């Protein structure tokens, strides 16, 4: 039984060693493909693998079909839009993610970006504070809960909208539940975007939603770039010189945003949410454990594709 780690952006050495220990203790072989430069290398590597651990690597129909022996692919992280789920199902491959393992890292980055924005990107001018401000958490999942925990430490008033949770489930944790996404954006000066990119959510953060936000609004997106309507964001920033947008997912129109709104817009050079040593290790080890549990016990708890 061969388990492949296929990572263009490698895990930390400590994570790889931990994965190796889990895999070899279970009696399986570990194969490692790091920093590959051509898709053919990935296709060759998956050809005889029974399982794969990946990060942001693209597992499309071609890759999944090349893995003739693949039984399971685990995305070490929360997002899994880099995997063709339909193709995986067609090839009888189980796809899982590792929810919660990166949540604290993403939440901490949210506040790093927020403080950077309200202190005017540290340009030496007078900024504002988070204390007493209203924060809206757009989706109250693993990341959202960690954002709420940290926000309370800053003394913020915390709100959320999540259609998959009841008001009672949310408010027992000391967070105010709102009835719609429109109410969330119109109520809160700060918005933490934590929704996945789905058919329903892509481009859903649009002109109308953003224009309804209070004065001096700040949007912090650590989710996916596709959920923001980028053309609408340009229009909003042009019409509302009090709004700021900060993100760790570089938009397709990054150059335009920098040239026109560089004093109110910032993007990290690459996706940074899970870029901590702790998150890197946690997600990698969780992926290895899930694969072993799946092979030995058939546990599909974190499956994200259809059977």
Backbone as numpy.savetxt, mean C-alpha at the origin, in Angstrom:
# Nx Ny Nz CAx CAy CAz Cx Cy Cz
10.30 -29.93 -3.26 9.44 -28.74 -3.26 10.33 -27.51 -3.26
10.23 -26.70 -4.31 11.08 -25.51 -4.44 10.27 -24.24 -4.23
10.76 -23.40 -3.34 10.14 -22.10 -3.08 11.08 -21.01 -3.58
10.57 -20.17 -4.44 11.36 -19.13 -5.09 11.10 -17.77 -4.46
12.17 -17.04 -4.14 12.07 -15.62 -3.84 12.44 -14.88 -5.11
11.49 -14.18 -5.71 11.74 -13.43 -6.93 11.52 -11.95 -6.65
12.60 -11.21 -6.47 12.48 -9.80 -6.06 13.43 -8.91 -6.85
12.83 -8.06 -7.66 13.62 -7.03 -8.33 14.24 -6.11 -7.29
13.43 -5.71 -6.29 13.92 -4.96 -5.13 14.11 -5.97 -4.00
15.33 -6.36 -3.71 15.57 -7.48 -2.79 15.11 -7.20 -1.37
14.80 -8.29 -0.67 14.59 -8.22 0.77 15.92 -7.91 1.45
15.84 -7.43 2.68 17.04 -7.29 3.49 17.66 -8.67 3.71
18.96 -8.68 3.88 19.67 -9.96 4.07 19.09 -10.73 5.26
18.72 -10.01 6.30 18.15 -10.66 7.49 16.83 -11.33 7.16
16.04 -10.69 6.30 14.77 -11.27 5.90 14.98 -12.54 5.09
15.93 -12.50 4.14 16.22 -13.68 3.32 16.68 -14.84 4.19
17.54 -14.53 5.17 18.02 -15.58 6.06 16.87 -16.18 6.86
15.95 -15.33 7.34 14.80 -15.81 8.09 13.89 -16.67 7.24
13.67 -16.25 5.99 12.85 -17.04 5.06 13.51 -18.39 4.81
14.81 -18.37 4.61 15.54 -19.61 4.36 15.37 -20.59 5.52
15.48 -20.07 6.73 15.35 -20.94 7.91 13.96 -21.58 7.98
12.92 -20.80 7.68 11.55 -21.32 7.71 11.36 -22.38 6.63
11.84 -22.08 5.43 11.67 -22.98 4.29 12.45 -24.29 4.49
13.71 -24.17 4.88 14.54 -25.36 5.00 14.16 -26.21 6.21
13.67 -25.57 7.27 13.19 -26.32 8.43 12.00 -27.19 8.04
11.21 -26.71 7.09 10.05 -27.48 6.61 10.47 -28.56 5.62
11.74 -28.58 5.25 12.24 -29.61 4.34 12.18 -29.23 2.87
12.03 -27.94 2.58 11.92 -27.49 1.20 13.20 -26.79 0.75
13.31 -26.62 -0.57 14.47 -25.94 -1.16 14.12 -24.47 -1.41
15.07 -23.58 -1.16 14.87 -22.16 -1.43 15.73 -21.74 -2.62
15.09 -21.09 -3.59 15.79 -20.51 -4.73 15.66 -18.99 -4.66
16.68 -18.30 -5.12 16.73 -16.84 -4.97 17.02 -16.16 -6.30
16.13 -15.26 -6.71 16.34 -14.42 -7.90 16.18 -12.97 -7.46
17.29 -12.24 -7.42 17.28 -10.85 -6.98 17.82 -9.94 -8.07
17.31 -8.71 -8.10 17.83 -7.67 -9.00 17.90 -8.13 -10.45
16.92 -8.92 -10.87 16.93 -9.38 -12.26 16.66 -8.21 -13.20
17.20 -8.30 -14.40 17.12 -7.17 -15.35 16.26 -7.47 -16.57
15.93 -8.76 -16.78 15.12 -9.14 -17.93 13.99 -10.07 -17.50
12.87 -9.95 -18.16 11.73 -10.80 -17.83 12.05 -12.28 -18.04
12.92 -12.58 -19.01 13.28 -13.96 -19.28 13.89 -14.63 -18.04
14.64 -13.86 -17.27 15.22 -14.41 -16.04 14.12 -14.86 -15.08
13.07 -14.06 -14.99 11.94 -14.40 -14.13 11.20 -15.61 -14.68
10.99 -15.65 -15.98 10.30 -16.77 -16.60 11.06 -18.08 -16.37
12.37 -18.02 -16.50 13.19 -19.21 -16.26 13.12 -19.65 -14.80
13.14 -18.67 -13.91 13.17 -18.97 -12.47 11.87 -19.63 -12.00
10.74 -19.21 -12.55 9.45 -19.76 -12.09 9.13 -21.10 -12.73
9.88 -21.48 -13.75 9.52 -22.67 -14.54 9.48 -23.95 -13.72
10.31 -24.04 -12.68 10.31 -25.26 -11.86 10.02 -24.99 -10.39
9.44 -23.82 -10.10 9.13 -23.46 -8.71 7.72 -23.92 -8.34
7.58 -24.41 -7.11 6.28 -24.81 -6.60 5.55 -23.66 -5.92
6.32 -22.68 -5.45 5.76 -21.52 -4.76 6.69 -20.33 -4.98
6.14 -19.12 -4.85 6.95 -17.92 -5.04 6.57 -16.85 -4.03
7.60 -16.17 -3.57 7.45 -14.98 -2.72 7.92 -13.79 -3.54
7.07 -12.77 -3.67 7.43 -11.60 -4.47 7.12 -10.33 -3.70
7.58 -9.21 -4.25 7.24 -7.90 -3.68 6.41 -7.14 -4.71
6.98 -6.16 -5.38 6.23 -5.41 -6.39 6.42 -5.99 -7.79
6.99 -7.15 -7.86 7.29 -7.79 -9.14 6.01 -8.13 -9.91
6.06 -7.98 -11.22 4.88 -8.19 -12.05 4.73 -9.68 -12.37
3.66 -10.27 -11.86 3.32 -11.64 -12.19 2.07 -11.61 -13.08
2.33 -11.45 -14.38 1.23 -11.38 -15.35 0.91 -12.77 -15.89
0.06 -12.82 -16.88 -0.38 -14.10 -17.44 0.79 -14.92 -17.95
1.75 -14.26 -18.58 2.91 -14.97 -19.14 3.74 -15.62 -18.05
3.99 -14.87 -16.98 4.80 -15.40 -15.88 4.08 -16.55 -15.18
2.80 -16.36 -14.91 2.02 -17.39 -14.21 1.88 -18.66 -15.04
1.77 -18.49 -16.35 1.67 -19.65 -17.23 3.00 -20.38 -17.33
4.10 -19.62 -17.20 5.43 -20.24 -17.26 5.71 -21.09 -16.01
5.03 -20.75 -14.92 5.22 -21.52 -13.68 4.35 -22.76 -13.68
4.75 -23.75 -14.44 3.94 -24.96 -14.63 3.66 -25.70 -13.34
4.55 -25.55 -12.35 4.38 -26.27 -11.09 3.86 -25.38 -9.96
3.69 -24.09 -10.26 3.30 -23.14 -9.21 1.96 -23.50 -8.58
1.95 -23.52 -7.28 0.73 -23.77 -6.53 0.28 -22.54 -5.75
1.25 -21.67 -5.40 0.94 -20.50 -4.59 1.95 -19.39 -4.86
1.45 -18.15 -4.91 2.29 -16.95 -4.99 1.87 -16.04 -3.84
2.83 -15.61 -3.05 2.52 -14.71 -1.95 3.21 -13.37 -2.19
2.41 -12.33 -2.19 2.91 -10.95 -2.27 3.25 -10.51 -0.85
4.53 -10.26 -0.60 4.96 -9.81 0.72 4.60 -8.33 0.86
3.41 -8.09 1.34 2.87 -6.75 1.45 1.36 -6.81 1.32
0.74 -5.66 1.35 -0.73 -5.62 1.31 -1.27 -5.58 -0.11
-0.73 -4.70 -0.94 -1.25 -4.53 -2.30 -0.88 -5.71 -3.18
-1.78 -6.08 -4.10 -1.51 -7.22 -4.98 -1.94 -6.95 -6.41
-2.02 -5.66 -6.79 -2.43 -5.32 -8.15 -1.33 -5.56 -9.17
-0.17 -6.05 -8.73 0.90 -6.44 -9.65 0.77 -7.89 -10.09
-0.29 -8.57 -9.64 -0.51 -9.97 -9.98 -1.82 -10.09 -10.76
-1.78 -10.83 -11.86 -3.00 -11.08 -12.64 -3.80 -12.18 -11.94
-4.78 -11.78 -11.18 -5.54 -12.74 -10.36 -6.34 -13.71 -11.22
-6.91 -13.23 -12.31 -7.68 -14.11 -13.17 -6.79 -15.19 -13.79
-5.60 -14.78 -14.21 -4.66 -15.75 -14.79 -4.21 -16.76 -13.75
-4.03 -16.28 -12.52 -3.64 -17.20 -11.44 -4.74 -18.24 -11.21
-5.97 -17.79 -11.15 -7.09 -18.71 -10.96 -7.17 -19.71 -12.11
-6.99 -19.23 -13.34 -7.04 -20.10 -14.51 -5.96 -21.17 -14.48
-4.84 -20.84 -13.82 -3.73 -21.79 -13.72 -3.73 -22.55 -12.39
-4.85 -22.43 -11.67 -5.01 -23.13 -10.38 -3.91 -22.75 -9.38
-3.61 -21.46 -9.34 -2.59 -20.94 -8.42 -3.27 -20.10 -7.35
-2.98 -20.36 -6.12 -3.48 -19.55 -5.01 -2.61 -18.31 -4.85
-3.23 -17.14 -4.76 -2.49 -15.88 -4.53 -2.87 -15.34 -3.15
-1.85 -15.00 -2.38 -2.08 -14.41 -1.07 -1.27 -13.12 -0.94
-1.70 -12.28 0.00 -0.89 -11.15 0.44 -0.56 -11.36 1.92
0.13 -10.40 2.51 0.48 -10.51 3.94 -0.04 -9.27 4.66
-1.35 -9.15 4.82 -1.94 -7.92 5.38 -1.46 -7.62 6.79
-1.20 -6.34 7.00 -0.82 -5.88 8.33 0.66 -5.83 8.61
1.46 -6.54 7.84 2.89 -6.61 8.13 3.61 -5.28 7.88
3.11 -4.51 6.91 3.71 -3.22 6.58 2.94 -2.04 7.17
1.88 -2.33 7.91 0.92 -1.29 8.28 1.53 -0.17 9.10
2.34 -0.50 10.09 2.91 0.55 10.92 3.88 1.41 10.12
4.67 0.78 9.25 5.62 1.54 8.43 4.90 2.55 7.56
3.81 2.12 6.93 3.03 3.03 6.07 2.41 4.14 6.91
1.89 3.80 8.06 1.26 4.80 8.92 2.26 5.85 9.39
3.44 5.42 9.78 4.46 6.38 10.21 4.86 7.30 9.06
4.96 6.75 7.86 5.28 7.59 6.70 4.19 8.63 6.47
2.94 8.25 6.69 1.82 9.19 6.54 2.07 10.46 7.33
2.55 10.30 8.56 2.76 11.49 9.39 4.06 12.21 9.05
5.04 11.47 8.54 6.23 12.14 8.03 5.87 13.07 6.88
5.02 12.60 5.98 4.58 13.42 4.85 3.69 14.56 5.32
2.82 14.29 6.29 1.91 15.33 6.78 2.67 16.49 7.42
3.62 16.16 8.28 4.40 17.20 8.95 5.25 17.97 7.93
5.82 17.24 6.98 6.61 17.89 5.93 5.76 18.91 5.16
4.50 18.54 4.89 3.61 19.44 4.15 3.24 20.67 4.95
2.82 20.48 6.21 2.32 21.63 6.97 3.44 22.53 7.48
4.69 22.03 7.45 5.83 22.89 7.75 6.45 23.45 6.48
5.62 23.49 5.43 6.00 24.11 4.15 7.28 23.52 3.58
7.38 22.20 3.67 8.52 21.46 3.13 9.85 21.97 3.67
9.80 22.42 4.93 10.99 22.89 5.66 11.74 23.99 4.90
10.95 24.94 4.37 11.58 26.03 3.61 11.95 27.22 4.48
11.76 27.09 5.79 12.15 28.17 6.70 11.03 29.11 7.08
9.86 28.95 6.44 8.73 29.82 6.76 7.88 29.18 7.85
6.96 29.97 8.40 6.11 29.51 9.48 5.03 28.57 8.95
4.88 27.42 9.63 3.87 26.45 9.22 2.75 26.33 10.23
2.10 25.17 10.28 1.01 24.93 11.23 1.27 23.61 11.96
0.33 23.24 12.85 0.48 22.04 13.66 -0.67 21.07 13.41
-0.48 19.83 13.84 -1.51 18.80 13.71 -2.47 18.79 14.90
-2.02 19.28 16.04 -2.82 19.26 17.26 -4.19 19.92 17.04
-5.25 19.17 17.37 -6.60 19.71 17.28 -7.22 19.70 15.90
-6.47 19.27 14.90 -7.01 19.23 13.53 -7.78 17.94 13.30
-8.66 17.98 12.29 -9.47 16.82 11.95 -8.79 15.99 10.86
-8.59 14.70 11.16 -7.99 13.78 10.21 -9.03 12.78 9.74
-9.19 12.64 8.44 -10.08 11.65 7.87 -9.29 10.49 7.30
-9.62 9.29 7.74 -8.93 8.08 7.25 -9.84 7.41 6.23
-9.39 7.41 4.99 -10.19 6.86 3.89 -9.87 5.37 3.78
-10.63 4.55 4.50 -10.53 3.09 4.62 -9.86 2.74 5.93
-10.60 2.02 6.77 -10.14 1.73 8.13 -9.71 0.26 8.25
-8.65 -0.06 7.50 -8.08 -1.39 7.56 -6.85 -1.40 8.46
-5.90 -2.27 8.16 -4.70 -2.38 8.99 -3.91 -1.08 9.04
-3.71 -0.46 7.88 -2.99 0.81 7.86 -3.81 1.89 8.55
-5.10 1.95 8.22 -5.97 2.96 8.81 -5.98 2.92 10.32
-6.00 1.74 10.90 -5.98 1.61 12.36 -4.68 2.14 12.95
-3.58 1.89 12.28 -2.30 2.41 12.76 -2.21 3.92 12.60
-2.78 4.43 11.51 -2.85 5.89 11.33 -3.65 6.51 12.47
-4.77 5.90 12.83 -5.61 6.41 13.92 -4.84 6.41 15.24
-4.13 5.33 15.51 -3.36 5.23 16.76 -2.35 6.36 16.87
-1.63 6.62 15.79 -0.60 7.66 15.82 -1.25 9.04 15.88
-2.35 9.23 15.16 -3.03 10.53 15.14 -3.49 10.94 16.53
-3.94 9.97 17.31 -4.37 10.28 18.68 -3.21 10.81 19.50
-2.01 10.30 19.24 -0.83 10.80 19.92 -0.50 12.24 19.57
-0.86 12.64 18.36 -0.69 14.04 17.93 -1.81 14.93 18.46
-2.82 14.33 19.06 -3.95 15.11 19.56 -4.92 15.52 18.48
-5.04 14.72 17.42 -5.96 15.03 16.33 -7.34 14.43 16.61
-8.37 15.00 16.01 -9.70 14.42 16.01 -9.79 13.49 14.81
-10.08 12.21 15.05 -9.96 11.21 14.01 -11.32 10.72 13.53
-11.51 10.73 12.21 -12.73 10.30 11.56 -12.38 9.25 10.51
-13.35 8.44 10.15 -13.13 7.51 9.05 -14.43 7.20 8.34
-14.29 6.72 7.11 -15.41 6.12 6.37 -14.93 4.80 5.82
-15.65 3.73 6.15 -15.34 2.41 5.62 -16.65 1.64 5.51
-17.10 1.41 4.28 -18.41 0.77 4.08 -18.46 -0.69 4.53
-17.30 -1.27 4.82 -17.25 -2.68 5.20 -17.27 -2.89 6.71
-17.35 -1.80 7.46 -17.38 -1.88 8.92 -18.61 -1.15 9.45
-19.12 -1.60 10.57 -20.26 -0.91 11.19 -19.76 0.27 12.01
-20.68 1.17 12.29 -20.37 2.32 13.13 -19.86 1.86 14.49
-20.47 0.81 15.03 -20.08 0.31 16.35 -18.66 -0.25 16.33
-18.30 -0.97 15.28 -16.95 -1.52 15.17 -15.89 -0.41 15.15
-16.19 0.66 14.48 -15.24 1.78 14.36 -15.18 2.58 15.65
-16.33 2.95 16.17 -16.36 3.90 17.28 -15.93 3.30 18.61
-15.94 1.96 18.71 -15.42 1.35 19.93 -13.92 1.54 20.07
-13.26 1.94 18.95 -11.82 2.20 18.96 -11.51 3.68 19.10
-12.53 4.48 19.42 -12.31 5.89 19.65 -12.16 6.73 18.40
-12.71 6.23 17.29 -12.68 6.95 16.02 -14.12 7.24 15.61
-14.36 8.43 15.08 -15.72 8.81 14.67 -16.02 8.26 13.28
-17.14 7.55 13.14 -17.55 6.98 11.86 -18.46 7.94 11.12
-18.17 8.18 9.85 -19.01 9.04 9.03 -19.74 8.19 8.00
-20.82 8.75 7.46 -21.73 7.96 6.64 -21.41 7.88 5.17
-20.48 8.70 4.69 -20.15 8.66 3.27 -18.75 9.22 3.05
-18.18 8.90 1.90 -16.86 9.43 1.56 -16.93 10.94 1.38
-18.07 11.42 0.86 -18.25 12.86 0.67 -18.22 13.60 2.01
-18.87 13.01 3.00 -18.89 13.62 4.34 -17.48 13.62 4.94
-16.73 12.55 4.69 -15.36 12.47 5.21 -14.51 13.61 4.67
-14.56 13.82 3.36 -13.71 14.84 2.73 -14.19 16.26 3.06
-15.47 16.45 3.22 -15.97 17.80 3.53 -15.76 18.16 5.00
-15.56 17.15 5.85 -15.40 17.38 7.29 -13.95 17.60 7.68
-13.03 16.90 7.03 -11.65 16.82 7.52 -10.67 17.64 6.69
-9.82 18.37 7.41 -8.78 19.16 6.76 -7.67 18.26 6.22
-7.41 17.16 6.93 -6.38 16.20 6.52 -7.06 14.89 6.11
-6.61 14.33 4.99 -7.12 13.04 4.55 -5.95 12.09 4.34
-6.03 10.92 4.97 -5.07 9.84 4.72 -5.75 8.84 3.81
-5.22 8.70 2.59 -5.80 7.81 1.60 -5.20 6.42 1.78
-6.06 5.44 2.09 -5.60 4.07 2.34 -6.41 3.02 1.59
-7.11 3.44 0.54 -7.95 2.50 -0.22 -7.12 1.75 -1.26
-7.51 0.50 -1.58 -6.82 -0.24 -2.64 -7.27 0.26 -4.01
-6.53 -0.10 -5.04 -6.91 0.25 -6.41 -7.78 -0.86 -6.97
-9.08 -0.60 -7.07 -10.03 -1.56 -7.64 -10.82 -0.86 -8.73
-11.65 -1.62 -9.40 -12.49 -1.03 -10.45 -13.35 0.10 -9.89
-13.78 -0.06 -8.64 -14.65 0.95 -8.00 -13.88 2.17 -7.51
-12.63 1.98 -7.13 -11.90 3.09 -6.49 -10.99 3.87 -7.44
-10.64 3.29 -8.58 -9.73 4.00 -9.49 -10.35 5.31 -9.95
-9.57 6.39 -9.83 -10.01 7.75 -10.20 -11.17 8.26 -9.37
-11.45 7.59 -8.24 -12.61 7.99 -7.43 -12.35 9.25 -6.61
-11.10 9.56 -6.34 -10.79 10.81 -5.62 -10.65 11.88 -6.70
-11.73 12.61 -6.89 -11.88 13.45 -8.06 -12.11 14.93 -7.70
-12.38 15.71 -8.71 -12.54 17.15 -8.56 -13.60 17.52 -7.52
-14.76 16.93 -7.65 -15.86 17.27 -6.74 -15.51 16.94 -5.29
-14.93 15.78 -5.08 -14.57 15.35 -3.73 -13.53 16.28 -3.12
-12.50 16.60 -3.88 -11.40 17.41 -3.37 -11.81 18.87 -3.18
-12.63 19.39 -4.07 -13.04 20.79 -3.96 -13.95 21.02 -2.75
-14.55 19.94 -2.23 -15.41 20.07 -1.07 -14.66 20.08 0.25
-13.34 19.95 0.22 -12.57 19.89 1.46 -12.44 21.28 2.11
-12.23 21.30 3.43 -12.08 22.58 4.13 -10.84 23.35 3.66
-10.73 24.60 4.11 -9.57 25.42 3.76 -8.29 24.80 4.32
-7.20 25.01 3.61 -5.86 24.52 3.97 -5.83 23.00 4.11
-6.50 22.34 3.17 -6.57 20.88 3.18 -5.25 20.26 2.74
-4.98 19.07 3.29 -3.79 18.30 2.92 -4.23 16.87 2.63
-3.90 16.39 1.42 -4.20 15.01 1.05 -2.90 14.22 1.10
-2.90 13.12 1.87 -1.72 12.27 2.00 -2.07 10.91 1.42
-1.43 10.56 0.31 -1.75 9.31 -0.37 -0.59 8.33 -0.25
-0.79 7.27 0.55 0.20 6.21 0.65 -0.39 4.90 0.15
-1.43 4.99 -0.67 -2.14 3.81 -1.16 -1.68 3.46 -2.57
-2.40 3.92 -3.57 -2.09 3.66 -4.97 -2.35 4.92 -5.78
-1.51 5.19 -6.78 -1.69 6.40 -7.58 -2.98 6.37 -8.38
-3.43 5.16 -8.75 -4.61 5.03 -9.61 -5.90 5.52 -8.96
-5.92 5.63 -7.63 -7.17 6.06 -6.97 -7.38 7.56 -7.09
-6.33 8.28 -7.45 -6.42 9.74 -7.64 -6.69 10.04 -9.11
-7.68 10.85 -9.39 -7.88 11.34 -10.75 -6.85 12.46 -10.96
-5.77 12.13 -11.68 -4.63 13.04 -11.75 -4.95 14.34 -12.49
-5.75 14.28 -13.52 -6.16 15.49 -14.23 -6.98 16.39 -13.31
-7.86 15.79 -12.52 -8.65 16.56 -11.57 -7.78 17.17 -10.49
-6.74 16.45 -10.06 -5.84 16.99 -9.04 -5.16 18.26 -9.54
-4.75 18.27 -10.79 -4.15 19.47 -11.39 -5.14 20.62 -11.35
-6.37 20.34 -11.73 -7.40 21.38 -11.76 -7.69 21.93 -10.36
-7.74 21.02 -9.39 -8.00 21.44 -8.01 -6.87 22.30 -7.47
-5.64 21.87 -7.67 -4.49 22.64 -7.17 -4.40 24.01 -7.85
-4.86 24.09 -9.10 -4.85 25.37 -9.81 -5.92 26.31 -9.27
-7.07 25.76 -8.89 -8.18 26.59 -8.42 -8.14 26.85 -6.92
-7.48 25.98 -6.17 -7.42 26.11 -4.70 -5.94 26.18 -4.28
-5.43 27.41 -4.10 -4.01 27.54 -3.74 -3.75 27.27 -2.26
-4.78 26.80 -1.55 -4.62 26.45 -0.14 -4.47 24.94 0.06
-4.61 24.15 -1.00 -4.57 22.70 -0.89 -3.16 22.17 -1.20
-2.76 21.16 -0.44 -1.47 20.50 -0.66 -1.71 19.01 -0.90
-0.83 18.42 -1.73 -0.91 16.99 -2.01 0.47 16.38 -1.84
0.57 15.37 -0.96 1.84 14.68 -0.72 1.60 13.17 -0.85
2.57 12.47 -1.41 2.37 11.06 -1.71 3.70 10.32 -1.80
3.64 9.01 -1.66 4.84 8.20 -1.89 4.66 7.34 -3.14
3.67 7.69 -3.97 3.50 7.03 -5.26 3.54 8.10 -6.33
4.63 8.17 -7.06 4.82 9.24 -8.04 3.73 9.18 -9.11
2.95 10.26 -9.28 1.90 10.28 -10.30 2.48 10.26 -11.71
1.66 9.87 -12.66 2.10 9.89 -14.06 2.39 11.32 -14.53
1.69 12.29 -13.94 1.91 13.70 -14.32 2.78 14.43 -13.29
3.71 13.70 -12.72 4.61 14.26 -11.68 5.30 15.54 -12.15
5.83 15.52 -13.37 6.55 16.69 -13.88 5.68 17.93 -13.93
4.45 17.77 -14.37 3.52 18.90 -14.43 3.21 19.41 -13.03
2.99 18.51 -12.09 2.68 18.91 -10.73 3.85 19.66 -10.09
5.06 19.21 -10.34 6.24 19.89 -9.79 6.39 21.28 -10.39
6.25 21.38 -11.70 6.48 22.67 -12.37 5.41 23.70 -12.01
4.19 23.26 -11.81 3.09 24.20 -11.54 2.84 24.42 -10.05
3.05 23.38 -9.25 2.65 23.46 -7.83 3.73 22.93 -6.90
4.98 23.16 -7.25 6.08 22.60 -6.48 6.13 23.02 -5.02
5.46 24.13 -4.69 5.45 24.58 -3.30 4.30 23.96 -2.51
3.44 23.16 -3.20 2.30 22.54 -2.52 2.16 21.06 -2.85
3.13 20.53 -3.56 3.09 19.13 -3.96 4.44 18.47 -3.72
4.39 17.21 -3.26 5.63 16.45 -3.08 5.36 14.97 -3.28
6.29 14.32 -3.99 6.26 12.87 -4.10 7.64 12.32 -3.82
7.70 11.22 -3.07 8.99 10.55 -2.88 9.44 9.97 -4.22
10.74 9.73 -4.38 11.24 9.22 -5.67 10.67 7.86 -6.04
10.35 7.03 -5.05 9.75 5.73 -5.31 8.83 5.38 -4.15
8.08 4.29 -4.31 7.16 3.86 -3.24 7.93 3.59 -1.96
7.54 4.27 -0.89 8.33 4.23 0.34 7.60 3.61 1.53
6.30 3.34 1.39 5.51 2.93 2.54 6.08 1.78 3.33
6.54 0.75 2.63 7.03 -0.45 3.32 8.56 -0.47 3.42
9.20 0.65 3.11 10.65 0.67 3.08 11.26 0.91 4.46
11.02 -0.02 5.36 11.71 -0.03 6.65 12.26 -1.44 6.86
13.29 -1.53 7.64 13.87 -2.85 7.92 12.86 -3.77 8.57
12.08 -3.21 9.48 11.11 -4.02 10.22 10.02 -4.56 9.30
9.46 -3.70 8.45 8.40 -4.12 7.54 8.92 -5.14 6.54
10.11 -4.90 6.05 10.75 -5.80 5.08 10.87 -7.21 5.65
11.34 -7.29 6.87 11.53 -8.59 7.53 10.18 -9.22 7.86
9.28 -8.44 8.46 7.97 -8.97 8.86 7.20 -9.57 7.69
7.17 -8.84 6.56 6.41 -9.31 5.40 7.03 -10.55 4.79
8.35 -10.57 4.71 9.03 -11.73 4.14 8.81 -12.99 4.95
8.95 -12.89 6.27 8.77 -14.06 7.14 7.31 -14.52 7.11
6.38 -13.57 7.10 4.96 -13.93 7.03 4.66 -14.70 5.75
5.23 -14.24 4.64 5.02 -14.91 3.35 5.52 -16.35 3.40
6.70 -16.55 3.97 7.26 -17.90 4.06 6.38 -18.80 4.92
5.93 -18.29 6.05 5.08 -19.09 6.95 3.76 -19.45 6.27
3.19 -18.49 5.52 1.93 -18.75 4.85 2.07 -19.83 3.78
3.19 -19.82 3.08 3.43 -20.84 2.06 3.54 -22.22 2.69
4.33 -22.33 3.73 4.48 -23.62 4.42 3.14 -24.10 4.97
2.36 -23.21 5.56 1.06 -23.56 6.11 0.10 -24.00 5.01
0.18 -23.35 3.86 -0.67 -23.71 2.73 -0.31 -25.10 2.21
0.98 -25.34 2.04 1.43 -26.63 1.49 1.10 -27.78 2.46
1.32 -27.55 3.74 1.18 -28.63 4.71 -0.25 -28.79 5.24
-0.98 -27.68 5.32 -2.31 -27.73 5.95 -3.45 -27.23 5.07
-3.10 -26.72 3.88 -4.14 -26.19 2.99 -4.76 -24.89 3.46
-4.08 -24.16 4.35 -4.62 -22.91 4.89 -4.62 -21.82 3.82
-5.79 -21.32 3.49 -5.93 -20.27 2.46 -6.47 -18.97 3.06
-6.20 -18.73 4.30 -6.80 -17.59 5.01 -6.62 -16.26 4.28
-5.44 -16.03 3.71 -5.18 -14.73 3.09 -5.26 -14.77 1.56
-5.99 -15.75 1.06 -6.17 -15.85 -0.40 -6.90 -14.62 -0.93
-6.46 -14.09 -2.06 -7.08 -12.88 -2.63 -7.68 -13.12 -4.01
-7.46 -14.30 -4.60 -8.06 -14.60 -5.89 -9.11 -15.69 -5.75
-9.94 -15.84 -6.74 -10.98 -16.86 -6.73 -10.38 -18.24 -6.96
-11.08 -19.25 -6.49 -10.64 -20.63 -6.73 -11.05 -21.07 -8.12
